[in-house]
Every structure is written in C-alpha cells, then in structure tokens.
Amino acid sequence: MNHLFKNLLLFVFSFMLFCGCSHTNTSTKSDLASIINSKGITELPLPSPPESMSDPAERAAFIAERFWDTLDFCNDPLALDTAFMEQNFANFISILSIPPREQAAIAVNKLVRTARQYPQTADLIDFISEKYLDDPNSPMRDEEIYILFLEAVLKLDSVSTEKEMRARYRLNQALKNRRGTIAADFRFITADGKETTLLKSLGDRFTMLMFYDPECPQCTEIKDRLKNTDIAPDIKIIAVDIAGDREIWIKNISTMPDSWEIGFATDNIDDNEIYVIPALPVFYLLDSIGTVILKDPPPEMLIR
C-alpha cells in the first residue's frame, strides 16, 4: 500500500488549477488536458498535497478528491475519450484504495455529481466503473469501491428511472454476502449422501467455498490447479455443484480431491439469487463462523 502511494507521488505536480465550468468559454483546464494529449501523455497531473500533510491516507484522500479538477468535463473532448478516461480511472481507483472508506466516498461522490451534468460523460463513467470494478475478468475488480459508485448514483437529486433502477439492483446484488457479513446458509448433500448446510460444515479456522459445474471446463482447470497447490492444512475446501444435475455430479465425484468436501446443492442458489454467480467457478473464503473474508476473488489470487 505505502509502495503504491510512493509511486503515485513521483507523478505529483506542484500546482492545482481551479476554474468554473462554462459551455461558452475554453478553460485553463481544457488547455492543460489538450497539451497533455498532444504530447502523448494519457495521465492527468496529480494534485500536490500540502507539505504539512504527512499521513499517507490523508494525502491520498486529498489527491483523490481533487483528482479530476484539471479536466474540463463540459468543454474538453478528452472527457469523452474512452482510452483517456479508462487510463485515468485506473489511476483514480488505485488512489481510492488507500484512504478510509468515508473519504474515498467523498471523492467518488464528487466525480459522479460532476459527470452527471453531462449525460455522455456520465454514461461513460458508468460503463468504465462497471467494466473495471464489477466485471469478473477485470484485474482491478473491487466490489467495495463499486458499491461507492452505485451509492453515489442513488444520492443524485435527478437521475432517470432506468438508471436508478439499474443502480439499485446492482447495489442489492453487490451487498449480498459482502465482505464482513455472514455468508448466506444453504443446504447441500455430501458425497456420502448426508444432508447438511454450509454453516454446519465450516472448518475450525477457514473454509474455501467453491461453487462449480462438473461440465464447466474452467471449473475443471481451476480444480486441477488447486489439486497441485500446497494449501495450508487448516483451510477446509467445500466444493458445491450448483448445476442441478445430480447424476452428472455423482459420476464426477471421483475426479475431485479426496481431501475436499464435495456437495450437491439442494437449494436453488443461482435462480433464487442466494449468491451472485457471474461466472463459474465462484469462490468465497470464510472464517470459522461464516464471515466472508474474500468474495469471488480471481482464481489467481486464491492460488497465490
């Protein structure tokens, strides 16, 4: 975390520009962004925190809140340049991971409020935030920061009914089995035919819960990699088939590692949306009482 912050500070400029937004004049911010683009630089200059501000989290909060100030959202075409906005959004997200949640929320609210005045820019930020923070294949996926964006949209005074309904639905999905909450319980049948529940089956310290489909190639690939990974003995692995075909599950039990607890879900987890299943396999890391420590992390993170 501190290493990331030090890297960010290498790019901090020693000035900040303040200018109102007007549709009838060209602002200094627009000139700056155009210069940046003409030189082939795709990153906005970072605001410079006061020298008296020494705490890394405070400095990150200062930078995050003022990150977009040098971009003229109403006049500069860069505000609608997808590549430019994606690069700077990635930088913005990296900074947001440092300060406390409430300070990160201030920066996100400011961006969403500013962009909402310009529908095309607002739509682009909605698209980028979903792509970077919610897509299962995104290396920057971060549901907690995505929640900040959804909450910011719902705080707006004026937003279309369609956008409000979409944001509310996605927020509801993101809040299910969120980190720090107790995982939703469900019933499943074990390989020896016993019926149990998730919370009754937890390990003494940690449990890795895997939702899978026996006929899913990606599930098989990740399962085989985990079989060959040195996993700490105090981590219990529960793999639950949610595909719904019990005969196929039974035929494939023998392909699963002997040390894993193999289950077949008797509750309809996907259709009833007990858990959000964007793409199989889906993993959760739980503690001994079922608190969610990791929610659907990338398989690479689990393997590491």
C-alpha positions as CSV (number, residue, x, y, z in Angstrom):
1,M,0.0,0.0,0.0
2,N,2.8,2.5,1.0
3,H,4.8,1.4,-2.0
4,L,1.9,2.2,-4.3
5,F,1.5,5.6,-2.7
6,K,5.2,6.4,-3.1
7,N,5.0,5.6,-6.8
8,L,2.0,7.8,-7.2
9,L,3.8,10.7,-5.5
10,L,6.5,10.6,-8.1
11,F,3.9,11.9,-10.6
12,V,2.6,14.7,-8.3
13,F,2.7,18.2,-9.9
14,S,3.4,21.2,-7.8
15,F,0.2,23.1,-8.8
16,M,-3.5,22.9,-8.8
17,L,-5.9,24.7,-11.2
18,F,-9.3,25.9,-10.2
19,C,-11.8,27.1,-12.8
20,G,-15.6,27.1,-13.2
21,C,-17.3,25.1,-15.9
22,S,-18.9,27.0,-18.7
23,H,-20.3,25.9,-22.1
24,T,-19.3,29.2,-23.7
25,N,-15.6,29.6,-22.9
26,T,-12.5,27.5,-23.0
27,S,-11.0,27.0,-19.6
28,T,-7.4,26.6,-18.4
29,K,-8.3,23.0,-17.5
30,S,-9.2,22.3,-21.1
31,D,-5.9,23.8,-22.4
32,L,-4.0,21.7,-19.9
33,A,-5.7,18.5,-20.9
34,S,-5.2,19.3,-24.6
35,I,-1.5,19.9,-24.0
36,I,-1.3,16.6,-22.2
37,N,-3.0,14.8,-25.0
38,S,-0.9,16.4,-27.8
39,K,2.3,15.3,-26.0
40,G,1.0,11.7,-25.9
41,I,0.6,11.7,-22.2
42,T,-2.5,9.9,-21.1
43,E,-2.5,10.7,-17.4
44,L,-3.9,13.8,-15.6
45,P,-1.4,15.5,-13.3
46,L,-2.0,14.6,-9.7
47,P,-2.8,17.4,-7.2
48,S,0.0,18.2,-4.7
49,P,-0.9,17.8,-1.1
50,P,0.3,20.5,1.4
51,E,3.8,19.7,2.8
52,S,2.4,19.7,6.3
53,M,0.2,16.7,5.4
54,S,2.4,13.7,6.1
55,D,-0.1,10.9,6.7
56,P,-0.3,8.7,3.6
57,A,-4.1,8.1,3.9
58,E,-4.7,11.9,4.3
59,R,-2.5,12.7,1.3
60,A,-4.3,10.0,-0.8
61,A,-7.7,11.4,0.2
62,F,-6.6,14.9,-0.8
63,I,-5.4,13.7,-4.2
64,A,-8.5,11.6,-4.8
65,E,-10.9,14.4,-4.0
66,R,-9.1,16.7,-6.5
67,F,-8.0,14.1,-9.0
68,W,-10.4,15.2,-11.8
69,D,-10.1,19.0,-11.2
70,T,-7.8,19.7,-14.2
71,L,-10.2,18.1,-16.7
72,D,-12.9,20.3,-18.1
73,F,-15.9,17.9,-18.3
74,C,-18.0,20.3,-20.3
75,N,-15.6,21.6,-22.9
76,D,-12.7,19.1,-23.3
77,P,-13.3,16.2,-25.8
78,L,-11.0,14.1,-23.6
79,A,-13.9,13.7,-21.2
80,L,-15.5,11.5,-23.9
81,D,-12.2,9.8,-24.9
82,T,-12.7,6.2,-23.7
83,A,-8.9,5.3,-23.7
84,F,-8.0,8.6,-21.8
85,M,-10.8,8.2,-19.3
86,E,-10.1,4.5,-18.7
87,Q,-6.4,5.2,-18.0
88,N,-7.2,7.9,-15.6
89,F,-10.0,6.0,-14.0
90,A,-7.5,3.2,-13.3
91,N,-5.2,5.7,-11.6
92,F,-8.1,7.1,-9.6
93,I,-9.1,3.6,-8.4
94,S,-5.5,2.9,-7.3
95,I,-5.6,6.0,-5.1
96,L,-9.0,5.2,-3.7
97,S,-7.7,2.0,-2.2
98,I,-5.6,4.0,0.3
99,P,-7.8,6.4,2.3
100,P,-10.6,5.3,4.7
101,R,-13.9,4.4,3.1
102,E,-15.7,7.6,4.1
103,Q,-13.0,9.7,2.5
104,A,-12.9,7.6,-0.7
105,A,-16.7,8.1,-0.9
106,I,-16.3,11.9,-0.9
107,A,-14.1,11.6,-4.0
108,V,-16.4,9.2,-5.8
109,N,-19.5,11.4,-5.0
110,K,-17.7,14.5,-6.4
111,L,-16.8,12.7,-9.6
112,V,-20.3,11.2,-10.1
113,R,-22.0,14.6,-9.3
114,T,-19.8,16.5,-11.7
115,A,-20.1,14.0,-14.5
116,R,-23.9,13.7,-14.1
117,Q,-24.3,17.2,-15.5
118,Y,-23.1,15.9,-18.9
119,P,-25.1,12.7,-19.9
120,Q,-22.5,11.3,-22.3
121,T,-19.7,11.6,-19.8
122,A,-21.9,10.2,-17.0
123,D,-22.7,7.2,-19.2
124,L,-19.0,6.7,-20.0
125,I,-18.1,6.7,-16.3
126,D,-20.9,4.3,-15.5
127,F,-19.6,2.0,-18.2
128,I,-16.0,2.2,-17.1
129,S,-16.8,1.7,-13.4
130,E,-18.8,-1.4,-14.2
131,K,-16.1,-2.7,-16.5
132,Y,-13.2,-2.1,-14.1
133,L,-14.8,-2.8,-10.8
134,D,-17.6,-5.4,-11.4
135,D,-16.5,-7.5,-14.4
136,P,-15.4,-10.9,-13.1
137,N,-12.4,-10.8,-15.6
138,S,-11.2,-7.4,-14.6
139,P,-7.8,-7.5,-12.7
140,M,-8.9,-4.3,-10.9
141,R,-12.3,-5.7,-9.8
142,D,-13.2,-4.3,-6.4
143,E,-16.8,-4.6,-5.3
144,E,-16.4,-2.3,-2.3
145,I,-15.3,0.6,-4.4
146,Y,-18.0,-0.3,-7.0
147,I,-20.6,0.0,-4.2
148,L,-19.4,3.6,-3.6
149,F,-20.2,4.4,-7.2
150,L,-23.6,2.8,-7.1
151,E,-24.4,4.6,-3.8
152,A,-23.3,7.9,-5.3
153,V,-25.7,7.5,-8.3
154,L,-28.6,6.8,-5.9
155,K,-27.7,10.0,-3.9
156,L,-28.2,12.2,-7.0
157,D,-31.2,14.6,-7.0
158,S,-32.1,13.9,-10.6
159,V,-31.4,10.6,-12.3
160,S,-33.6,8.7,-14.8
161,T,-35.9,6.0,-13.5
162,E,-34.0,3.5,-15.7
163,K,-30.6,4.4,-14.2
164,E,-31.9,4.5,-10.7
165,M,-33.5,1.0,-11.0
166,R,-30.3,-0.4,-12.6
167,A,-28.1,1.1,-9.9
168,R,-30.4,-0.1,-7.1
169,Y,-30.5,-3.6,-8.5
170,R,-26.7,-3.8,-8.9
171,L,-26.2,-2.4,-5.4
172,N,-28.5,-5.0,-4.0
173,Q,-26.5,-7.7,-5.8
174,A,-23.2,-6.3,-4.6
175,L,-24.4,-6.2,-1.0
176,K,-25.2,-9.9,-1.0
177,N,-22.6,-11.9,1.0
178,R,-20.5,-8.8,1.2
179,R,-17.1,-9.0,2.9
180,G,-17.5,-8.8,6.6
181,T,-21.0,-10.3,6.6
182,I,-22.1,-13.8,7.5
183,A,-22.4,-15.9,4.3
184,A,-26.0,-17.0,3.4
185,D,-26.6,-20.5,4.6
186,F,-27.9,-23.2,2.2
187,R,-28.5,-26.9,2.1
188,F,-26.4,-29.5,0.2
189,I,-25.9,-33.2,0.0
190,T,-22.5,-34.6,0.7
191,A,-20.7,-37.3,-1.3
192,D,-21.8,-39.9,1.3
193,G,-25.5,-38.9,0.9
194,K,-25.9,-36.9,4.1
195,E,-27.8,-33.6,4.0
196,T,-26.2,-30.6,5.7
197,T,-25.8,-26.9,5.5
198,L,-22.9,-24.6,4.7
199,L,-22.7,-23.1,8.2
200,K,-22.8,-26.5,9.8
201,S,-19.9,-27.7,7.6
202,L,-17.4,-24.9,8.2
203,G,-13.8,-25.6,9.2
204,D,-12.2,-24.7,12.5
205,R,-10.4,-21.7,11.1
206,F,-11.0,-21.1,7.4
207,T,-13.2,-22.6,4.7
208,M,-12.7,-22.1,0.9
209,L,-16.2,-22.4,-0.7
210,M,-16.2,-23.2,-4.4
211,F,-19.4,-23.2,-6.5
212,Y,-18.9,-25.3,-9.6
213,D,-20.4,-27.2,-12.5
214,P,-18.8,-30.6,-13.3
215,E,-19.1,-30.0,-17.0
216,C,-17.5,-26.5,-16.9
217,P,-14.0,-26.5,-18.5
218,Q,-12.9,-23.5,-16.4
219,C,-14.0,-25.2,-13.2
220,T,-12.0,-28.3,-14.1
221,E,-8.9,-26.3,-14.9
222,I,-9.0,-24.4,-11.7
223,K,-9.8,-27.5,-9.7
224,D,-6.8,-29.3,-11.2
225,R,-4.6,-26.3,-10.4
226,L,-5.8,-26.3,-6.8
227,K,-5.1,-30.0,-6.5
228,N,-1.5,-29.3,-7.3
229,T,-1.2,-26.3,-5.0
230,D,0.2,-26.6,-1.5
231,I,-2.8,-25.4,0.6
232,A,-2.5,-24.8,4.3
233,P,-3.9,-27.8,6.3
234,D,-6.1,-25.5,8.4
235,I,-8.1,-24.4,5.3
236,K,-11.1,-26.6,4.6
237,I,-12.3,-26.8,1.0
238,I,-16.0,-27.3,0.3
239,A,-16.9,-27.7,-3.4
240,V,-20.6,-27.5,-4.2
241,D,-22.2,-28.4,-7.6
242,I,-24.9,-25.8,-8.4
243,A,-25.6,-27.0,-11.9
244,G,-28.6,-29.1,-10.9
245,D,-28.0,-32.5,-12.5
246,R,-27.4,-34.9,-9.6
247,E,-26.5,-37.9,-11.9
248,I,-23.7,-35.9,-13.6
249,W,-22.5,-34.8,-10.1
250,I,-22.3,-38.4,-8.9
251,K,-20.4,-39.5,-11.9
252,N,-17.8,-36.8,-11.4
253,I,-17.3,-37.1,-7.6
254,S,-14.3,-39.4,-8.2
255,T,-12.5,-36.7,-10.1
256,M,-12.5,-34.4,-7.1
257,P,-9.6,-34.3,-4.5
258,D,-10.2,-36.7,-1.6
259,S,-9.4,-34.0,1.0
260,W,-12.2,-31.8,-0.2
261,E,-15.8,-32.0,1.0
262,I,-17.9,-32.4,-2.2
263,G,-21.6,-31.3,-2.2
264,F,-24.6,-31.1,-4.4
265,A,-26.8,-28.0,-3.7
266,T,-30.4,-28.8,-2.9
267,D,-31.3,-25.1,-2.6
268,N,-31.5,-23.4,-6.0
269,I,-28.6,-21.0,-5.3
270,D,-28.4,-19.3,-8.7
271,D,-32.0,-18.9,-9.7
272,N,-33.0,-17.8,-6.2
273,E,-30.0,-15.4,-6.1
274,I,-28.9,-16.6,-2.7
275,Y,-25.4,-15.9,-4.1
276,V,-24.5,-13.9,-7.2
277,I,-22.9,-16.2,-9.7
278,P,-21.4,-14.1,-12.5
279,A,-19.3,-17.0,-14.0
280,L,-18.2,-20.4,-12.6
281,P,-16.3,-21.3,-10.7
282,V,-17.0,-18.8,-7.9
283,F,-15.0,-18.8,-4.6
284,Y,-15.6,-17.4,-1.1
285,L,-13.1,-17.5,1.8
286,L,-14.9,-17.8,5.1
287,D,-13.8,-17.8,8.7
288,S,-14.9,-20.3,11.3
289,I,-18.3,-18.7,11.9
290,G,-19.0,-18.0,8.2
291,T,-17.8,-14.4,8.0
292,V,-16.9,-13.5,4.4
293,I,-13.2,-12.7,4.1
294,L,-12.9,-12.8,0.3
295,K,-15.9,-12.7,-2.1
296,D,-15.4,-14.1,-5.5
297,P,-11.7,-13.3,-5.8
298,P,-9.8,-14.1,-9.0
299,P,-8.6,-17.7,-9.0
300,E,-5.0,-16.4,-9.4
301,M,-5.3,-14.6,-6.1
302,L,-6.5,-17.8,-4.4
303,I,-3.7,-19.9,-5.9
304,R,-1.1,-17.4,-4.8
